[in-house]
């Protein structure tokens, strides 16, 4: 069994929490997505938050 530090475990928990919040946002936005696909997508987005943050920094206009 791999050894995990408290810091690594906390970071993983934060990533899973972010994925759950993303799933809620997508569902309340009225986008119909298969449950499995939604889980995979939100985990992917949460795992790649740094890269996504960089992409969104380039946006200068807020869309409704």
C-alpha positions in Angstrom: 0.0 0.0 0.0 1.5 3.4 -1.0 2.4 5.8 1.7 0.4 9.1 1.6 1.2 12.2 3.6 -1.5 14.2 5.3 -0.8 17.0 2.8 -1.3 14.7 -0.1 -4.5 13.3 1.4 -5.8 16.9 2.0 -5.0 17.9 -1.5 -6.8 14.9 -2.9 -9.9 15.6 -0.7 -9.9 19.2 -2.0 -9.7 18.0 -5.5 -12.7 15.6 -4.9 -14.7 18.5 -3.3 -14.0 20.7 -6.3 -15.1 18.0 -8.6 -18.4 17.6 -6.7 -19.0 21.4 -6.8 -18.3 21.3 -10.6 -20.8 18.5 -11.0 -23.4 20.5 -9.1 -22.8 23.5 -11.2 -23.2 21.5 -14.4 -26.3 19.8 -13.2 -28.0 23.0 -12.1 -27.0 24.6 -15.4 -29.4 22.2 -17.1 -26.8 20.2 -19.0 -27.8 16.6 -19.3 -24.7 14.4 -18.9 -24.4 10.7 -18.1 -23.5 10.2 -14.5 -20.3 8.4 -15.3 -19.2 10.9 -17.9 -20.0 13.8 -15.5 -17.8 12.2 -12.8 -14.9 11.6 -15.1 -15.2 15.1 -16.6 -15.4 16.9 -13.2 -12.4 14.9 -11.8 -10.4 15.7 -14.9 -11.3 19.4 -14.6 -10.4 19.5 -10.9 -7.1 17.7 -11.5 -6.2 20.2 -14.2 -7.3 23.3 -12.3 -4.0 25.1 -12.7 -4.1 24.9 -16.5 -7.8 25.8 -16.6 -7.2 28.8 -14.4 -4.6 30.0 -16.9 -7.0 29.6 -19.8 -9.7 31.6 -18.0 -7.3 34.4 -17.0 -7.3 35.3 -20.7 -11.0 36.0 -20.7 -11.7 39.7 -20.6 -15.5 39.7 -21.0 -18.0 38.1 -18.6 -20.8 36.3 -20.5 -24.3 36.0 -19.1 
